[in-house]
Amino acid sequence: MTTNNTSILVSADQLSTFISSALQSAGLPDQDAIKVAGLMADADLQGSDGHGVIRLPQYVKRILAGGINTRPNIRVVTERAAMAVVDGDNGMGHLVMSHAVDIAIEKARTAGVAWVGARASNHAGPASLYVRKPIEQNMIALYFAVGNANHLPPWGGMDMLLSTNPIAVGIPAGSEPAVVLDMATTVAAYGKVKAKAKRGEQMPEGWMIDRQGKPLLDPKRADEGFLLPIGGHKGYGLALIVGLLAGTLNGAAMGRDVVDFNHDHVTPTNTGQSVLVIDLQAFGDPAAFKSSIDHLVRDLRSSERLPNVERIWLPGEQSHLRRQTYSAQGIPLSAPMLADLVVLAAELKIAPLVTNQA
């Protein structure tokens, strides 16, 4: 009998095909569904399992409830030489942010640097997805977002007025993997809590506390407590600043205006995101810069380790290795996740997900 700890392997293509079929059945145009599906499968391919296919039932429910615009007019509403604000018209966040990143890359080619913000967007998956494309263009990228539900109170408080508000930074390297930092401003992203709940696993102490300040370990009781910020009051301050840059600056939701899309499938979220892109060419020879990154990475990796530490990791290396492993062997999906996808396929009257194992 299959247990919650059993994983079935699927290829990225199999997963993307299924996601695309589900989104098309729910009402997304074919090309939009294919684009979103590719990004969602890419999230799982790099091990960001809290933001990949696990979100599909939620996305579909929101689309069918009318909470997402399936035919958005994604457009620039404010623009200068090195900046723009994009209105996503309540479209899928993956589409809105892909458009915003493309604009930022083109502007950075001319201005050397570009900041593009988005409003009226939606959940867009893991932050690192949107720093990878600039990396491929010899550019540095920084991404900021307001999370899609508030799970963090101000330091010392109990009212959940802030979200996990993630940050991602992508820096190109030469022969080494790019340095890619992707982090929530909380100890754990809420997507990781959802993934733990789906797999029937407990959370480690330090992720969440309840309203009496005691450790909360059962992810299925997450609504009874709140996430903890990284670094105590410093993480709270960082979450606030990220929210101001990605939300308030763009005219997007922040604080009490954030819609909890885990429980409200109808109200537009007005999610805010921002991306800053820096063209290496504007600062000198990109090859020389990337060579310097390689040297630094190797110095860090080969530096003296504490006892019982097998390896010093750089940001993004583990995701890079998972991407290589999962590309060759398949993406592991838990039995409960697969069961949910079987139910979803039946509801949408589409072919079930093809897997690599019986």
C-alpha distance (Angstrom), angle and dihedral (degrees) to the residues before:
residue distance angle dihedral
M1 . . .
T2 3.82 . .
T3 3.81 115.8 .
N4 3.77 131.9 -160.9
N5 3.81 88.7 -101.4
T6 3.80 93.7 57.4
S7 3.79 115.7 103.4
I8 3.77 128.0 -160.2
L9 3.80 119.4 -155.9
V10 3.79 123.6 -127.4
S11 3.78 129.5 174.1
A12 3.78 120.9 -117.7
D13 3.81 88.7 -114.8
Q14 3.80 92.2 52.6
L15 3.77 91.2 48.5
S16 3.80 93.8 45.8
T17 3.81 91.8 49.0
F18 3.79 91.9 52.1
I19 3.81 94.2 46.0
S20 3.79 91.0 48.3
S21 3.79 91.6 50.2
A22 3.81 91.1 50.4
L23 3.79 93.7 48.5
Q24 3.80 92.1 47.1
S25 3.79 90.5 50.3
A26 3.81 89.2 50.5
G27 3.80 90.5 54.3
L28 3.81 110.8 -88.9
P29 3.82 116.1 135.9
D30 3.80 112.2 -103.4
Q31 3.81 98.2 -108.2
D32 3.80 93.1 44.5
A33 3.80 90.5 49.4
I34 3.81 91.1 50.0
K35 3.82 91.9 50.2
V36 3.80 94.5 47.9
A37 3.81 91.7 44.0
G38 3.80 91.5 52.7
L39 3.80 91.6 52.9
M40 3.81 92.7 45.7
A41 3.81 91.9 50.5
D42 3.80 88.6 46.7
A43 3.80 88.5 56.8
D44 3.80 91.0 56.2
L45 3.79 90.9 42.9
Q46 3.80 90.6 61.9
G47 3.79 92.7 43.8
S48 3.81 98.1 -102.4
D49 3.80 89.1 135.8
G50 3.80 93.7 160.7
H51 3.81 90.6 65.7
G52 3.80 105.6 35.1
V53 3.79 130.9 69.9
I54 3.82 90.2 -22.3
R55 3.82 85.8 77.2
L56 3.81 94.8 52.8
P57 3.84 98.4 91.2
Q58 3.80 89.0 48.6
Y59 3.81 92.9 48.9
V60 3.80 91.6 48.0
K61 3.79 92.2 48.5
R62 3.79 90.2 50.8
I63 3.80 93.5 47.1
L64 3.81 92.6 49.1
A65 3.81 90.9 47.3
G66 3.80 90.6 54.6
G67 3.80 94.0 -111.7
I68 3.82 92.7 125.0
N69 3.79 126.1 50.8
T70 3.80 107.6 -126.3
R71 3.82 93.2 -166.8
P72 3.82 103.0 42.2
N73 3.78 126.0 173.1
I74 3.81 97.2 -136.6
R75 3.77 105.0 -166.6
V76 3.79 147.0 155.0
V77 3.81 111.0 -103.2
T78 3.82 100.1 174.1
E79 3.78 126.5 26.6
R80 3.79 144.2 171.3
A81 3.78 132.2 162.9
A82 3.81 96.2 -79.0
M83 3.81 102.4 21.1
A84 3.76 145.0 46.7
V85 3.78 140.2 175.2
V86 3.80 116.6 -140.1
D87 3.80 122.9 -155.8
G88 3.80 108.1 -149.8
D89 3.83 94.5 -164.1
N90 3.83 88.3 -137.2
G91 3.79 92.2 -62.9
M92 3.80 126.4 149.3
G93 3.79 107.9 -62.8
H94 3.81 92.4 -130.0
L95 3.81 89.9 61.3
V96 3.80 94.1 44.7
M97 3.80 95.2 49.7
S98 3.80 94.3 42.6
H99 3.81 87.3 56.2
A100 3.81 91.9 46.1
V101 3.81 92.3 50.9
D102 3.80 92.0 49.6
I103 3.81 90.0 52.9
A104 3.81 91.7 47.7
I105 3.81 92.0 51.1
E106 3.80 92.9 51.3
K107 3.79 93.4 46.4
A108 3.81 91.8 47.6
R109 3.81 90.3 54.8
T110 3.79 87.9 63.5
A111 3.80 104.8 28.9
G112 3.80 98.4 32.0
V113 3.80 90.5 -125.8
A114 3.80 134.2 38.7
W115 3.80 136.6 -174.6
V116 3.80 118.2 -159.8
G117 3.78 122.2 -178.8
A118 3.79 129.4 -168.3
R119 3.77 134.3 -152.9
A120 3.81 132.7 178.7
S121 3.80 86.8 37.7
N122 3.81 130.6 130.8
H123 3.80 140.0 -140.1
A124 3.80 106.3 -46.8
G125 3.80 105.1 -174.1
P126 3.81 126.2 -111.1
A127 3.79 116.7 -3.2
S128 3.81 93.3 -127.7
L129 3.81 91.4 68.1
Y130 3.79 89.4 74.3
V131 3.79 99.0 49.9
R132 3.80 94.7 51.7
K133 3.80 98.0 73.0
P134 3.84 94.4 54.6
I135 3.83 88.4 48.7
E136 3.80 88.2 59.8
Q137 3.82 88.1 54.7
N138 3.83 94.3 53.2
M139 3.79 91.0 -101.0
I140 3.78 136.0 127.7
A141 3.79 115.8 -129.7
L142 3.80 135.5 -165.3
Y143 3.79 121.0 -168.4
F144 3.81 128.7 -166.5
A145 3.81 129.3 -177.5
V146 3.77 143.1 174.8
G147 3.80 109.8 -125.4
N148 3.78 120.5 -119.8
A149 3.79 97.1 -116.1
N150 3.78 134.1 27.6
H151 3.80 112.3 -112.5
L152 3.80 100.1 151.4
P153 3.82 129.3 74.2
P154 3.80 123.1 -155.3
W155 3.80 110.6 -86.5
G156 3.79 107.9 -72.9
G157 3.82 93.4 9.8
M158 3.80 136.7 101.7
D159 3.82 104.2 -148.9
M160 3.80 108.6 99.2
L161 3.80 100.8 -131.1
L162 3.81 99.8 146.7
S163 3.76 136.1 56.0
T164 3.80 134.6 -145.0
N165 3.83 86.6 -86.0
P166 3.82 100.2 -166.9
I167 3.78 130.8 -144.1
A168 3.79 128.0 -157.3
V169 3.80 128.5 -175.2
G170 3.79 124.4 -173.6
I171 3.81 122.0 -166.6
P172 3.83 121.1 -179.4
A173 3.79 120.6 -125.3
G174 3.79 132.3 -171.9
S175 3.80 115.7 -123.3
E176 3.82 92.4 -14.6
P177 3.81 121.6 80.4
A178 3.79 113.7 -88.6
V179 3.79 115.2 -92.9
V180 3.82 103.7 -110.5
L181 3.78 120.6 177.4
D182 3.81 114.7 -169.6
M183 3.77 115.6 172.6
A184 3.75 143.3 150.8
T185 3.78 117.8 -132.6
T186 3.80 85.9 -123.8
V187 3.82 122.8 73.2
A188 3.80 87.8 -105.2
A189 3.78 131.5 15.8
Y190 3.80 114.0 -116.6
G191 3.80 88.4 -119.9
K192 3.80 87.7 66.4
V193 3.80 89.2 53.6
K194 3.81 89.6 52.4
A195 3.82 90.6 48.1
K196 3.82 91.1 51.3
A197 3.79 90.5 50.3
K198 3.80 91.3 49.4
R199 3.81 91.8 51.8
G200 3.79 93.2 45.3
E201 3.80 92.3 -117.5
Q202 3.79 131.1 141.0
M203 3.80 122.3 -118.4
P204 3.79 118.8 -116.9
E205 3.77 117.5 -109.4
G206 3.79 111.0 -90.7
W207 3.81 98.9 44.1
M208 3.81 98.8 88.0
I209 3.79 141.2 3.4
D210 3.78 130.5 -161.0
R211 3.80 125.6 -123.6
Q212 3.78 91.1 -85.1
G213 3.79 90.3 56.9
K214 3.81 93.9 -108.3
P215 3.84 123.0 135.2
L216 3.81 113.6 -87.6
L217 3.80 111.2 -151.6
D218 3.81 105.1 165.0
P219 3.84 108.5 85.5
K220 3.81 90.1 -159.8
R221 3.81 87.5 65.8
A222 3.81 93.2 51.3
D223 3.81 92.0 120.6
E224 3.80 88.4 64.8
G225 3.80 93.6 65.7
F226 3.77 145.0 11.2
L227 3.77 141.6 -107.0
L228 3.77 121.5 -97.3
P229 3.82 120.6 -123.1
I230 3.79 120.8 -120.9
G231 3.79 112.3 -101.1
G232 3.79 94.8 8.3
H233 3.81 113.3 -103.7
K234 3.82 90.7 6.3
G235 3.80 91.6 62.5
Y236 3.80 90.4 48.3
G237 3.80 89.4 53.4
L238 3.79 91.5 47.7
A239 3.81 92.4 49.9
L240 3.80 89.1 52.1
I241 3.81 94.1 50.1
V242 3.80 93.4 46.7
G243 3.79 89.7 50.4
L244 3.79 91.7 51.1
L245 3.82 91.9 50.0
A246 3.82 96.8 43.4
G247 3.77 99.7 32.1
T248 3.81 117.5 21.0
L249 3.81 95.4 36.1
N250 3.81 90.9 54.7
G251 3.80 96.7 43.5
A252 3.81 89.7 -107.8
A253 3.79 130.6 134.8
M254 3.80 119.9 -69.0
G255 3.80 134.5 162.2
R256 3.80 114.4 -8.6
D257 3.80 90.5 1.6
V258 3.82 93.2 67.4
V259 3.80 110.7 111.3
D260 3.81 116.5 -138.4
F261 3.78 100.0 -129.8
N262 3.81 90.0 -172.6
H263 3.80 89.4 73.0
D264 3.81 105.9 16.9
H265 3.80 113.2 63.3
V266 3.80 97.7 170.2
T267 3.82 111.5 46.2
P268 3.83 114.3 86.9
T269 3.80 107.9 -111.7
N270 3.82 97.7 -148.2
T271 3.79 87.7 -149.7
G272 3.80 116.5 -166.5
Q273 3.80 127.0 -145.7
S274 3.80 135.0 166.3
V275 3.79 134.9 -165.2
L276 3.81 128.0 -164.4
V277 3.81 116.6 -162.1
I278 3.82 125.2 -168.0
D279 3.80 121.3 -167.2
L280 3.81 110.8 -138.5
Q281 3.81 89.5 -152.3
A282 3.80 89.5 67.8
F283 3.81 90.3 61.2
G284 3.79 100.5 42.6
D285 3.79 139.2 -78.5
P286 3.84 110.0 -4.1
A287 3.81 91.0 -154.9
A288 3.80 91.6 55.9
F289 3.81 91.1 48.1
K290 3.79 92.6 50.0
S291 3.80 90.9 47.4
S292 3.81 88.7 54.4
I293 3.80 89.6 51.1
D294 3.82 89.8 51.8
H295 3.82 91.4 52.4
L296 3.79 92.4 48.4
V297 3.80 92.7 46.9
R298 3.81 91.0 52.0
D299 3.79 91.8 47.2
L300 3.78 91.2 52.6
R301 3.79 94.1 44.5
S302 3.81 93.9 48.1
S303 3.80 95.9 43.7
E304 3.80 119.8 117.8
R305 3.79 113.0 -74.7
L306 3.76 132.4 -145.4
P307 3.82 117.2 -108.9
N308 3.84 113.5 -73.3
V309 3.82 92.7 14.6
E310 3.79 107.6 127.1
R311 3.79 98.6 -172.6
I312 3.77 142.6 3.4
W313 3.79 109.1 -130.8
L314 3.79 128.7 -152.0
P315 3.81 120.4 -143.6
G316 3.78 108.9 -83.3
E317 3.81 97.2 15.7
Q318 3.78 95.7 106.7
S319 3.80 91.4 48.6
H320 3.81 88.4 48.7
L321 3.81 91.5 52.9
R322 3.81 92.1 45.5
R323 3.79 89.1 51.6
Q324 3.82 89.7 53.9
T325 3.81 93.4 45.2
Y326 3.80 96.2 44.5
S327 3.81 91.6 45.5
A328 3.79 89.4 57.0
Q329 3.80 101.3 35.7
G330 3.79 106.3 22.0
I331 3.80 137.2 -100.2
P332 3.81 113.9 -75.0
L333 3.80 115.2 -128.0
S334 3.79 122.1 -174.5
A335 3.80 121.4 -118.8
P336 3.84 92.9 -114.0
M337 3.80 90.1 51.6
L338 3.80 91.4 50.5
A339 3.80 90.4 48.0
D340 3.81 89.8 54.9
L341 3.80 90.3 50.5
V342 3.81 91.2 51.0
V343 3.81 89.1 54.5
L344 3.81 91.2 46.2
A345 3.80 92.0 50.5
A346 3.79 90.6 52.2
E347 3.80 92.3 48.3
L348 3.81 92.0 49.9
K349 3.82 93.2 40.1
I350 3.80 93.2 -126.2
A351 3.79 132.3 133.6
P352 3.81 112.9 -82.1
L353 3.77 121.9 -109.0
V354 3.79 112.8 -78.3
T355 3.81 111.8 -131.5
N356 3.79 134.9 -167.8
Q357 3.80 93.2 -126.2
A358 3.76 134.9 51.8
